Amino acid sequence: MDNIKLLNDFSNYLKMKGFSFQTIDSYKIDIIMFFKFIIKEKNWEIDINKISIFSLMQIKEKDIIDFLFYLNKKRCNGACTRNRKLASLKALYKWVEYKVPTYEKNPTKAILYNQKLYRLPKYLSVEQAKKLQTVFTKENCKYPEKNNAIITLLLSSGMRVSEICKINIENINLKDKTILIVGKGNRERTVYFSEYCKQQLLNYLELENKKNNEGNSGALFRNAKKERITPGGIREICKKAYKLIGLEDCGYTVHSLRHTAATIMYQTTNDILVVKEFLGHTTLISTQRYTHISNEEIKRATENNPLSQYPRKKKNKVKRKIGR
């Protein structure tokens, strides 16, 4: 993928526009998939590395629609995934327009995004979350301190997995229990973590300093190769954690920990604006999905509703005649 000059030029354009490295990598993967589809469908006798802007200018709106149909029917991609891949192609053709100002036949321009089916976020109970924070031990894991610290930080701060990967030790203020991060859209923000999370981090950092003696700088979390941990590495840690507490078949992901943190925060504060800042959202639209209330709370509120009290009929008392 790195050998395709067109994609390298496109990546530089996205960097100039302020896109995050994770988004750029995702876009490039989507576009590679589109290139492979087009080469096969249009019977192009061209190597994928030789695709140029001129090649892109030959693509029609129907080709884009056919690709989206292929994603839906052949790859069973949902609306969110198809929208993401369409966003990749729209960005690609914005770049083509930037490079060729006279180009006026953008094939993605009139194609609308699919309407998303929003589901309630999948989250863990407080009891499950507590178990997850201490699930790793020396008996079931090679790096229990690191793994427990990662899961606790995810649950305490509500950070995205990509944000966890970017943390450097010097970004952490243990006294104030804050971390300065660069989040989605390259926006800098301060996140907060709990006292319990602080203790987990201290345990982990103390152990790391004894092993490596590298000082207080560089990546906070590293993999077995001593390289900065990747989102895939954190996903594997969470996958194993769910398995250890018997939740491997429940559909939880690493992002479920962010949902859990946000849900508990909302149930604690009942303030959607606090949750918005906690998650680093730019608008309330994304945050409003966390205003859901648990079924038990709904049941309790329904039962306590004064209108739910069904009036009992008064029993007619039968007067007995008392014989003299």
C-alpha positions as CSV (number, residue, x, y, z in Angstrom):
1,M,0.0,0.0,0.0
2,D,2.9,2.4,0.8
3,N,4.2,1.9,-2.8
4,I,1.2,3.5,-4.4
5,K,2.4,7.0,-5.2
6,L,-1.2,8.2,-5.6
7,L,-2.1,7.2,-2.1
8,N,1.0,8.8,-0.7
9,D,0.0,12.1,-2.3
10,F,-3.5,11.7,-1.1
11,S,-2.3,11.0,2.5
12,N,-0.3,14.2,2.4
13,Y,-3.4,16.1,1.4
14,L,-5.4,14.6,4.3
15,K,-2.6,15.5,6.7
16,M,-2.7,19.1,5.5
17,K,-6.5,19.0,6.1
18,G,-5.9,17.9,9.7
19,F,-7.1,14.3,9.5
20,S,-5.8,11.9,12.2
21,F,-3.3,9.2,11.2
22,Q,-5.9,6.5,12.1
23,T,-8.5,8.1,9.8
24,I,-5.9,8.4,7.0
25,D,-4.9,4.7,7.3
26,S,-8.6,3.7,7.3
27,Y,-9.3,5.7,4.2
28,K,-6.3,4.2,2.4
29,I,-7.5,0.6,3.2
30,D,-11.0,1.5,1.9
31,I,-9.6,3.0,-1.3
32,I,-7.4,-0.1,-1.9
33,M,-10.5,-2.2,-1.7
34,F,-12.3,0.1,-4.1
35,F,-9.3,-0.1,-6.6
36,K,-9.3,-3.9,-6.5
37,F,-13.1,-3.9,-7.1
38,I,-12.9,-1.5,-10.0
39,I,-9.9,-3.4,-11.7
40,K,-11.9,-6.6,-11.6
41,E,-15.3,-5.2,-12.5
42,K,-14.1,-2.9,-15.4
43,N,-11.5,-5.5,-16.5
44,W,-8.8,-2.9,-16.3
45,E,-5.5,-4.3,-17.5
46,I,-3.5,-2.2,-15.1
47,D,-1.5,-2.9,-12.0
48,I,-3.0,-1.4,-8.8
49,N,0.3,0.5,-8.2
50,K,-0.1,2.3,-11.6
51,I,-3.5,3.8,-10.9
52,S,-3.3,7.5,-11.5
53,I,-5.5,10.6,-11.2
54,F,-6.4,10.1,-14.8
55,S,-7.6,6.6,-14.0
56,L,-9.9,8.0,-11.2
57,M,-11.3,10.5,-13.7
58,Q,-12.6,7.7,-15.8
59,I,-14.8,6.3,-13.0
60,K,-18.6,7.1,-13.2
61,E,-21.2,7.5,-10.5
62,K,-22.6,4.0,-11.4
63,D,-19.2,2.5,-10.5
64,I,-19.4,4.0,-7.0
65,I,-23.0,2.7,-6.6
66,D,-22.0,-0.8,-7.8
67,F,-19.2,-0.8,-5.2
68,L,-21.6,0.2,-2.4
69,F,-24.0,-2.5,-3.6
70,Y,-21.2,-5.0,-3.6
71,L,-20.3,-4.0,0.0
72,N,-23.9,-4.5,1.0
73,K,-24.8,-7.8,-0.7
74,K,-21.4,-9.6,-1.1
75,R,-19.6,-8.4,2.0
76,C,-22.7,-7.9,4.2
77,N,-21.4,-4.5,5.4
78,G,-23.9,-2.5,7.5
79,A,-24.9,1.1,6.9
80,C,-22.1,2.5,9.1
81,T,-19.4,0.6,7.3
82,R,-20.7,1.6,3.9
83,N,-20.9,5.2,5.0
84,R,-17.3,5.1,6.1
85,K,-16.1,3.7,2.8
86,L,-18.2,6.3,0.9
87,A,-16.6,9.0,3.0
88,S,-13.2,7.7,2.0
89,L,-14.2,7.9,-1.7
90,K,-15.7,11.4,-1.3
91,A,-12.4,12.5,0.3
92,L,-10.4,11.0,-2.5
93,Y,-12.4,12.9,-5.1
94,K,-12.1,16.1,-3.2
95,W,-8.4,15.6,-3.6
96,V,-8.8,15.0,-7.3
97,E,-10.7,18.3,-7.6
98,Y,-8.0,20.0,-5.6
99,K,-5.3,18.6,-7.9
100,V,-7.3,19.2,-11.1
101,P,-9.4,22.4,-10.7
102,T,-11.0,22.0,-14.1
103,Y,-12.4,18.5,-13.1
104,E,-16.2,18.8,-12.7
105,K,-17.4,15.2,-12.8
106,N,-17.0,14.0,-9.3
107,P,-18.8,10.7,-9.3
108,T,-19.4,10.7,-5.5
109,K,-21.0,14.2,-5.3
110,A,-24.7,13.2,-5.7
111,I,-24.5,10.0,-3.7
112,L,-26.0,10.3,-0.3
113,Y,-25.0,8.5,2.8
114,N,-27.1,5.6,4.0
115,Q,-29.4,6.3,6.9
116,K,-27.8,4.8,10.0
117,L,-29.7,2.5,12.3
118,Y,-28.8,3.7,15.7
119,R,-28.7,1.1,18.4
120,L,-28.4,1.6,22.1
121,P,-24.7,1.4,23.1
122,K,-23.7,-2.0,24.5
123,Y,-22.2,-1.6,28.0
124,L,-21.2,-3.6,31.0
125,S,-22.8,-3.5,34.5
126,V,-20.9,-1.9,37.3
127,E,-20.2,-5.3,38.8
128,Q,-18.8,-6.7,35.5
129,A,-16.7,-3.6,35.0
130,K,-15.2,-4.0,38.5
131,K,-14.3,-7.6,37.8
132,L,-12.7,-6.6,34.5
133,Q,-10.3,-4.1,36.2
134,T,-8.5,-6.9,38.1
135,V,-9.1,-9.9,35.9
136,F,-5.4,-10.3,34.9
137,T,-3.1,-12.1,37.3
138,K,0.4,-13.7,37.0
139,E,-1.3,-17.0,36.6
140,N,-3.3,-16.1,33.5
141,C,-1.1,-13.4,31.9
142,K,2.5,-12.4,31.3
143,Y,1.8,-8.7,31.8
144,P,-1.0,-8.4,34.4
145,E,-0.1,-4.9,35.7
146,K,0.0,-3.4,32.2
147,N,-3.2,-5.1,31.0
148,N,-5.2,-4.2,34.2
149,A,-3.9,-0.6,33.9
150,I,-5.1,-0.3,30.3
151,I,-8.6,-1.7,31.1
152,T,-8.9,0.5,34.2
153,L,-7.8,3.6,32.2
154,L,-10.4,2.9,29.5
155,L,-13.2,2.5,32.0
156,S,-12.1,5.5,34.1
157,S,-11.4,8.0,31.4
158,G,-13.8,6.9,28.6
159,M,-10.9,7.4,26.1
160,R,-10.9,5.9,22.6
161,V,-8.5,3.0,22.1
162,S,-6.5,5.2,19.6
163,E,-6.1,7.9,22.2
164,I,-4.8,5.3,24.7
165,C,-2.2,4.3,22.2
166,K,-0.9,7.8,21.7
167,I,-0.3,8.6,25.4
168,N,3.3,9.4,26.5
169,I,4.4,9.2,30.1
170,E,5.2,12.9,30.1
171,N,1.5,13.7,29.2
172,I,0.3,12.3,32.6
173,N,-0.1,14.4,35.7
174,L,-0.5,11.9,38.5
175,K,-1.0,14.6,41.1
176,D,-4.0,16.1,39.4
177,K,-5.0,12.7,37.9
178,T,-5.2,14.2,34.3
179,I,-3.8,13.3,30.9
180,L,-3.2,15.7,28.0
181,I,-4.2,13.9,24.8
182,V,-4.7,14.7,21.1
183,G,-8.1,13.2,20.3
184,K,-10.3,12.7,17.3
185,G,-9.8,15.4,14.7
186,N,-6.4,16.3,16.2
187,R,-8.1,18.2,19.0
188,E,-6.2,18.6,22.2
189,R,-8.0,18.0,25.4
190,T,-7.5,17.0,29.1
191,V,-9.0,13.8,30.4
192,Y,-9.4,12.8,34.0
193,F,-9.0,9.5,35.8
194,S,-9.9,8.1,39.2
195,E,-7.8,7.5,42.3
196,Y,-8.1,3.7,41.7
197,C,-6.9,4.2,38.2
198,K,-4.0,6.3,39.5
199,Q,-2.9,3.4,41.8
200,Q,-3.1,0.9,38.8
201,L,-0.9,3.3,36.7
202,L,1.6,3.7,39.6
203,N,1.9,-0.1,40.0
204,Y,2.5,-0.5,36.3
205,L,5.0,2.4,36.0
206,E,6.9,1.3,39.0
207,L,7.3,-2.2,37.5
208,E,8.3,-0.7,34.1
209,N,10.9,1.5,35.6
210,K,12.5,-1.4,37.4
211,K,12.6,-3.5,34.2
212,N,13.7,-0.8,31.7
213,N,15.0,2.2,33.6
214,E,14.0,4.4,30.7
215,G,12.9,7.4,32.7
216,N,9.7,9.3,32.5
217,S,9.2,9.8,28.8
218,G,8.1,7.9,25.7
219,A,5.1,5.7,25.1
220,L,3.1,4.8,28.2
221,F,2.1,1.4,26.9
222,R,4.4,-0.8,24.9
223,N,4.0,-4.3,23.4
224,A,6.3,-7.3,23.8
225,K,8.6,-5.8,21.2
226,K,9.0,-2.7,23.3
227,E,7.2,-0.7,20.6
228,R,4.2,1.6,21.2
229,I,1.1,-0.5,21.7
230,T,-1.4,-0.6,18.8
231,P,-5.2,-0.6,18.8
232,G,-5.1,-4.2,17.7
233,G,-3.0,-5.1,20.7
234,I,-5.5,-3.4,23.1
235,R,-8.4,-5.2,21.3
236,E,-6.6,-8.6,22.0
237,I,-6.2,-7.6,25.7
238,C,-9.9,-6.8,26.0
239,K,-10.9,-9.9,24.2
240,K,-8.9,-12.1,26.6
241,A,-10.3,-10.1,29.6
242,Y,-13.9,-10.8,28.5
243,K,-13.1,-14.5,28.1
244,L,-11.7,-14.7,31.6
245,I,-14.9,-13.4,33.2
246,G,-17.1,-15.5,30.9
247,L,-18.3,-12.7,28.6
248,E,-16.6,-13.9,25.4
249,D,-19.9,-14.7,23.6
250,C,-21.8,-11.5,24.6
251,G,-20.6,-9.3,21.8
252,Y,-18.6,-6.9,23.8
253,T,-15.7,-5.0,22.2
254,V,-13.0,-2.6,23.3
255,H,-15.3,0.2,22.5
256,S,-17.9,-1.2,24.9
257,L,-15.6,0.0,27.7
258,R,-16.0,3.6,26.4
259,H,-19.8,3.0,26.3
260,T,-19.7,1.7,29.9
261,A,-17.7,4.7,31.2
262,A,-20.1,7.1,29.5
263,T,-23.2,5.2,30.7
264,I,-22.0,5.1,34.3
265,M,-21.0,8.8,34.1
266,Y,-24.5,9.8,32.9
267,Q,-26.3,7.6,35.5
268,T,-24.0,9.2,38.2
269,T,-24.4,12.9,37.2
270,N,-27.6,12.9,35.1
271,D,-25.9,15.7,33.1
272,I,-25.5,15.2,29.4
273,L,-23.2,18.2,29.1
274,V,-20.7,16.6,31.5
275,V,-20.8,13.4,29.5
276,K,-20.2,15.3,26.3
277,E,-17.0,16.9,27.7
278,F,-16.0,13.6,29.3
279,L,-16.1,11.9,25.9
280,G,-14.6,14.7,24.0
281,H,-17.6,15.1,21.6
282,T,-17.8,18.3,19.7
283,T,-21.7,18.3,19.6
284,L,-24.5,16.8,21.7
285,I,-25.8,14.7,18.8
286,S,-23.3,11.8,19.5
287,T,-23.7,12.1,23.2
288,Q,-27.5,11.9,23.3
289,R,-27.4,8.1,22.8
290,Y,-26.1,7.8,26.4
291,T,-29.2,9.3,27.9
292,H,-30.8,5.9,27.8
293,I,-31.8,4.5,31.2
294,S,-31.5,0.9,32.4
295,N,-34.6,-1.3,32.2
296,E,-34.6,-1.7,36.0
297,E,-34.8,2.0,36.4
298,I,-37.7,2.3,33.9
299,K,-39.5,-0.6,35.7
300,R,-39.0,1.1,39.1
301,A,-40.2,4.5,37.8
302,T,-43.2,2.9,36.1
303,E,-44.3,1.1,39.3
304,N,-43.8,4.3,41.4
305,N,-45.9,6.4,39.0
306,P,-49.1,7.5,40.8
307,L,-51.2,6.6,37.8
308,S,-50.1,3.0,38.0
309,Q,-51.9,2.5,41.3
310,Y,-55.1,0.7,40.3
311,P,-57.9,1.6,42.6
312,R,-59.3,-1.3,44.5
313,K,-63.0,-1.8,44.6
314,K,-64.5,-1.5,48.0
315,K,-66.1,-4.8,49.2
316,N,-69.7,-4.6,50.0
317,K,-70.2,-5.6,53.5
318,V,-73.1,-8.0,54.0
319,K,-75.0,-7.1,57.1
320,R,-76.0,-10.1,59.1
321,K,-79.2,-10.3,60.9
322,I,-78.6,-11.1,64.5
323,G,-81.3,-13.2,65.9
324,R,-82.9,-12.2,69.1
